[in-house]
Amino acid sequence: MILVLAACLLSLAYLQSETETVHEVNVVIDSMEFVVEQHQLNVEEGDSVRFTIHNRDEGVTHSFEIDGVEENNIRYGETATIELRIDELPDQLNYVCRQHPLMRGVLSLTGL
C-alpha cells in the first residue's frame, strides 16, 4: 500500500512539473487599432501564449493573425481566442488584421 501511495505521489509531482505555463495577452480592437496591455513577455520553450481579442470597433469586422494562425471575422462586440505553443523561442511575434493591413503590432519574447 505504501509503495502504491509513493508511486501516485511521484506521478503527481511529475505531472505538475510537466504542466506548461500559459501567458495571457489581452488585445482590444478600437478605432482601427490594436490596443495591447503588454508588448513583451518572458517565456520558456514549451509555454503557451493565449491571445484574447475583443472587438470594440463599432460597425467594423476584423481579423487577427499571429505567426500564421488567423481568427477571421471578429465582429463588433465579439471576442476570439488564439493560443500558440512556443516550441522554439523566437525574438518576436508579429500580428496583423488581414482586412486592414495597416493594423499591426509586435509582441517581443525573451527567455527566462
C-alpha positions in Angstrom: 0.0 0.0 0.0 2.8 2.4 0.9 4.5 1.7 -2.5 1.3 2.5 -4.4 0.9 5.7 -2.5 4.5 6.7 -3.2 4.1 5.9 -6.9 1.0 8.1 -7.0 2.7 11.0 -5.3 5.7 10.7 -7.7 3.4 10.6 -10.7 1.5 13.7 -9.4 4.8 15.6 -8.9 5.9 14.6 -12.4 2.7 15.8 -14.0 2.9 19.1 -12.1 6.4 19.7 -13.3 5.3 19.0 -16.9 2.4 21.4 -16.9 3.0 24.3 -19.3 2.7 27.9 -18.4 0.1 29.9 -20.2 0.7 33.6 -20.6 -2.4 35.7 -21.2 -2.4 38.7 -23.6 -5.5 40.8 -23.9 -6.0 42.6 -27.2 -8.7 45.3 -27.7 -9.5 46.4 -31.2 -10.8 50.0 -31.0 -10.7 52.9 -33.5 -8.9 50.7 -36.1 -6.0 50.0 -33.7 -4.8 47.0 -31.6 -4.6 48.1 -28.0 -2.3 45.7 -26.0 -1.5 45.9 -22.3 2.0 44.5 -22.7 4.4 44.4 -25.5 6.9 42.0 -24.0 6.7 38.6 -22.4 9.2 36.4 -20.6 8.6 32.9 -21.8 10.3 29.5 -21.9 10.1 26.9 -24.7 7.0 24.8 -24.1 5.0 27.7 -22.7 1.8 28.9 -24.4 0.6 32.4 -25.2 -3.1 32.9 -25.2 -4.4 36.0 -27.1 -7.9 37.1 -26.2 -9.1 39.6 -28.8 -12.1 41.9 -28.1 -13.5 43.9 -31.0 -14.9 47.2 -29.7 -14.7 48.9 -33.1 -18.4 49.6 -33.7 -19.6 48.5 -37.2 -16.3 47.0 -38.3 -15.3 43.4 -38.7 -11.6 42.5 -38.2 -9.3 39.5 -38.3 -6.3 38.8 -36.1 -3.4 36.8 -37.5 -0.3 35.9 -35.5 2.5 33.6 -36.5 0.4 32.1 -39.3 -2.6 31.4 -37.1 -5.6 33.5 -38.0 -9.0 34.2 -36.5 -11.3 35.7 -39.1 -14.4 37.8 -38.9 -14.3 39.1 -35.4 -17.4 41.3 -35.4 -18.1 44.2 -33.2 -18.8 43.1 -29.6 -17.3 39.6 -30.2 -14.3 38.0 -28.5 -12.0 35.5 -30.1 -9.1 33.4 -28.6 -5.9 32.2 -30.2 -3.4 30.1 -28.3 0.1 29.4 -29.5 2.6 27.0 -28.0 6.2 28.3 -28.0 8.2 25.3 -29.2 11.1 27.4 -30.3 11.7 30.8 -28.8 11.5 33.5 -31.5 12.5 37.1 -30.7 9.0 38.3 -31.5 5.6 37.5 -32.7 4.0 39.8 -35.3 0.3 40.3 -35.6 -1.9 41.9 -38.2 -5.5 42.4 -39.3 -5.7 41.0 -42.9 -8.7 43.1 -43.7 -6.9 46.3 -42.6 -3.1 45.6 -43.1 -2.1 48.9 -41.5 -3.3 47.5 -38.2 -0.3 45.6 -36.9 1.8 45.1 -33.9 4.7 43.2 -32.3 5.0 41.1 -29.1 8.6 40.8 -28.0 9.6 37.5 -26.4 12.5 37.0 -24.0 13.6 33.8 -22.3 13.5 33.4 -18.5 
